[in-house]
Amino acid sequence: MDPGGTKESSPRGLRGSATRFGASLLALARTRLELASVEFSEERDRIQQQLTLLIGAIGLLLFAVLFAAMWVVVYFWDTNRLTAIFVVALVFAAAGVVLLMMRNQAAHSAPTPFAATIAELDRDRMALAGGADRERAVPPSP
């Protein structure tokens, strides 16, 4: 029972534990970064697909609305051309207001980006905090 041997083995044990703990933290951080990367990639692809579809739909709908408005104005040209133009403009303005309201509602109800990564980091934080509490609750062995 050499007291010097105890001092040597204790730092090695402590150093080894700290090294393993650090390696575990790095592995945990790497896993969380990979999750964030996957979520970012999925979000980017989803947004790109939505923008492509949106631009195509807007282009086609603009042509349809333009020709419908022209048809209404031409149809009423001989009788009530100014009223027809006013009604078409009023319908466009009302549709624009409705679309802006829908856009605001969609923006406010959108899910939080990286929600899964944030949830995992919160679970990790709680697990580490819970682990620290458990270590304090266990009395040291003699």
C-alpha positions as CSV (number, residue, x, y, z in Angstrom):
1,M,0.0,0.0,0.0
2,D,2.2,2.7,-1.3
3,P,0.8,6.2,-0.8
4,G,2.7,7.3,-3.9
5,G,1.1,4.6,-6.0
6,T,-2.3,5.8,-4.9
7,K,-1.5,9.3,-5.9
8,E,-0.3,8.2,-9.4
9,S,-3.4,6.0,-10.0
10,S,-5.8,8.6,-8.9
11,P,-4.8,11.3,-11.4
12,R,-4.6,8.7,-14.2
13,G,-8.1,7.6,-13.3
14,L,-9.3,11.2,-13.0
15,R,-7.5,12.1,-16.2
16,G,-8.9,9.1,-18.0
17,S,-12.4,9.9,-16.8
18,A,-12.1,13.5,-18.0
19,T,-10.7,12.3,-21.3
20,R,-13.6,9.8,-21.8
21,F,-16.1,12.5,-20.7
22,G,-14.6,15.0,-23.2
23,A,-14.7,12.4,-25.9
24,S,-18.4,11.7,-25.1
25,L,-19.2,15.4,-25.2
26,L,-17.5,15.7,-28.6
27,A,-19.3,12.7,-29.9
28,L,-22.6,14.1,-28.6
29,A,-21.9,17.5,-30.2
30,R,-21.0,15.9,-33.5
31,T,-24.2,13.9,-33.5
32,R,-26.2,17.1,-32.8
33,L,-24.4,19.0,-35.6
34,E,-25.1,16.1,-38.0
35,L,-28.8,16.3,-37.1
36,A,-28.8,20.1,-37.6
37,S,-27.1,19.6,-41.0
38,V,-29.6,17.0,-42.1
39,E,-32.5,19.3,-41.0
40,F,-30.9,22.3,-42.8
41,S,-30.6,20.3,-46.0
42,E,-34.2,19.0,-45.8
43,E,-35.4,22.6,-45.1
44,R,-33.4,24.0,-48.0
45,D,-34.7,21.3,-50.4
46,R,-38.3,21.8,-49.2
47,I,-38.1,25.6,-49.6
48,Q,-36.5,25.2,-53.1
49,Q,-39.3,22.9,-54.2
50,Q,-42.0,25.2,-52.8
51,L,-40.4,28.3,-54.5
52,T,-40.2,26.5,-57.9
53,L,-43.9,25.4,-57.6
54,L,-44.9,28.8,-56.4
55,I,-43.2,30.7,-59.3
56,G,-44.7,28.4,-61.9
57,A,-48.2,28.6,-60.4
58,I,-47.9,32.4,-60.1
59,G,-46.9,32.7,-63.7
60,L,-49.8,30.6,-65.0
61,L,-52.3,32.2,-62.7
62,L,-51.2,35.7,-63.8
63,F,-51.9,34.8,-67.4
64,A,-55.3,33.3,-66.4
65,V,-56.3,36.4,-64.4
66,L,-55.1,38.7,-67.1
67,F,-57.1,37.0,-69.8
68,A,-60.2,36.8,-67.5
69,A,-59.9,40.5,-66.7
70,M,-59.5,41.3,-70.4
71,W,-62.6,39.2,-71.2
72,V,-64.7,41.0,-68.7
73,V,-63.6,44.5,-69.9
74,V,-64.1,43.5,-73.6
75,Y,-67.5,42.0,-72.9
76,F,-68.8,45.1,-71.2
77,W,-66.9,47.6,-73.5
78,D,-70.0,48.9,-75.3
79,T,-72.3,49.2,-72.3
80,N,-70.3,49.8,-69.0
81,R,-66.6,49.8,-69.7
82,L,-65.7,52.1,-66.8
83,T,-67.7,50.0,-64.3
84,A,-66.2,46.8,-65.7
85,I,-62.7,48.2,-65.3
86,F,-63.5,49.4,-61.7
87,V,-65.0,46.0,-60.7
88,V,-62.0,44.1,-62.1
89,A,-59.6,46.4,-60.2
90,L,-61.7,46.0,-57.0
91,V,-61.6,42.2,-57.3
92,F,-57.8,42.2,-57.8
93,A,-57.4,44.5,-54.8
94,A,-59.6,42.3,-52.6
95,A,-57.8,39.1,-53.7
96,G,-54.5,40.8,-52.9
97,V,-55.6,41.7,-49.4
98,V,-56.9,38.1,-48.8
99,L,-53.5,36.7,-50.0
100,L,-51.6,39.1,-47.7
101,M,-53.8,37.9,-44.7
102,M,-53.2,34.3,-45.6
103,R,-49.5,34.9,-45.9
104,N,-49.4,36.5,-42.4
105,Q,-51.3,33.6,-41.0
106,A,-48.9,31.1,-42.6
107,A,-45.9,33.0,-41.3
108,H,-47.2,33.0,-37.8
109,S,-48.1,29.3,-37.8
110,A,-44.9,28.0,-39.4
111,P,-42.9,25.5,-37.4
112,T,-39.7,26.5,-35.7
113,P,-36.7,25.7,-37.9
114,F,-34.4,23.0,-36.4
115,A,-37.1,22.0,-33.8
116,A,-35.7,18.5,-33.6
117,T,-32.1,19.7,-33.0
118,I,-33.3,22.2,-30.3
119,A,-35.4,19.4,-28.6
120,E,-32.4,17.0,-28.6
121,L,-30.1,19.7,-27.2
122,D,-32.7,20.4,-24.4
123,R,-32.9,16.7,-23.6
124,D,-29.1,16.6,-23.5
125,R,-29.0,19.6,-21.2
126,M,-31.6,18.1,-18.9
127,A,-29.9,14.7,-18.8
128,L,-26.6,16.4,-17.9
129,A,-28.3,18.5,-15.3
130,G,-30.1,15.4,-13.9
131,G,-26.9,13.5,-13.9
132,A,-25.2,16.2,-11.9
133,D,-28.1,16.2,-9.4
134,R,-27.9,12.4,-9.1
135,E,-24.2,12.5,-8.4
136,R,-24.8,15.0,-5.6
137,A,-27.5,12.9,-4.1
138,V,-25.4,9.8,-3.9
139,P,-23.1,9.9,-0.8
140,P,-19.4,9.3,-1.4
141,S,-18.3,5.8,-0.5
142,P,-15.6,5.5,2.2
